[in-house]
Amino acid sequence: MQNVNQLSPLILAYIGDAVFEIMVRERILEKSGNISVNKISKKVTDIVNAASQSALYMKVEDRLSEEERAVMKRGRNTSSHTRAKHQKVTDYRRATGLEALFGYLYLLGKKERLNEIFEICMRDENES
């Protein structure tokens, strides 16, 4: 594979979207156990959507290294010709930034840091 830093932010977001969703699915299964796929799917889509990911972007932004923040901003600022239906453009862009960060860390093999950021995302505000 080529240098991760040379990959398009949209490629990073493409990978990061899959990584983030599988992490969320695993978390839902851990918390919910053996429930119906429909219930799992509903819980996952409550988290894996542009509005929710936009809020998570804001939640983690100040907890990142300069390098991580730069990757996330590259993802946020990149121009995509598509966007999710019924979503604000700002939410969609922030979600793309968060996904780019997840893709970047995953492709670099920084699993521990990926898990740290995921835990920040999933932490209830009351637990902080």
N, C-alpha and C positions, 0 to 999 in steps of 0.2 A: 504494500500500500504506500501511496505517496505520503509526504509529510503532512501531518494533520493540520498544521498551521496554514498550509496552502489550499486546503479544501474550502469550497464555497460555504458560507454560513448556512445556506439552504440545505446543503448536503449534511452538515453537522446537525441541523434541526431535524432533518428526515430520520437520521439515526437516533437522535435524542428523543424524538417523539415515541419511537418504539421502546427505547430503554425506559423512559419515564412511565409509559403505560404498563410495562411488565412489572416494574417496581410497585406501582400502585395496585395492580392486580394481586401480587404476592401479599402486599400489606392487607388488603381487604380479606383475602383468604385466611391470613393469620388471625385477624380480628373476628371474623364472622364464622369461620368453620365451614361446615358442609351445608351451605344454603343453595337455593336455586340459582342457576346461571343468570336468570332474569334479574334477580335481586343484586347479584354481584355486578352485573353490567350496569345497572342503575347507579350503584355506588361509585363505580369507576368513572362513569361519564359525569358524575357530579364534581369530580376532581380533574379529569382529563378533558378540559375544554378551555377555550381561549380566556374567558372571564376569570375562571379559577386560577389558571396558570399565570395570568397577568398579575393577580394578587400575590401569587407566590414569588414572582419576579421581584416585586417590591419588597417582599419579606426577606429575601436572601441578598439583595443587592449590596447592602452595607456589610455583609459577612464574608465577602469574597476578596480574594487577592486581586491585585491590579490586572494580572493576566486573565483571570477568570472573568472579571468585570468587563475587560476589553472584548473577550469572546462573546459575552452575553449582549453587549452593546452592538457588536457587529451583526449579530443575529437579529436584534431588534430593528436596526437601521437598514437592513437589506430590503430591497424591493422585490416583492413577490407579486405575480400577476393573478394570484388567486387569494381568496380569503374565505374563512368560514362564514356560512350563512348566519344571519341574525346576530353577528358579533361586531363590536366596535373595532375600528381599524387599530386604535391604540392598544386594545386588549390583544388583538391578533398579533401585533408586532411584538409586544412584550412576551407573549406565549412563545413566539418563534425564537426570541432571545433566550428564554429559559431552556427550550428544547435544544438550541445550539450548544449551550453550556453542557447539558447532559450528554450530548453526542460527542463533544470535544473530550470530556473527561473519560467517557467510555472508550473511545478510540485510543486514547493515551494509556489506557490500562490503569487509571487512577481510581480503582474501585473503592478504596477507603474514603477518599475525598468525595466521590460520588455519593456514597452512603451518608456521609456527614451532611452534605447539602440536602439530600433527600429527607433526612431526619429533621432538619430545620424547616423544610417545606411542610412536613406532616405534623409537626409539633403544634398542639393546640395553643393558642395565645395565652390561655390560662395557666399553662405549664411553664412558660418562660420564666 
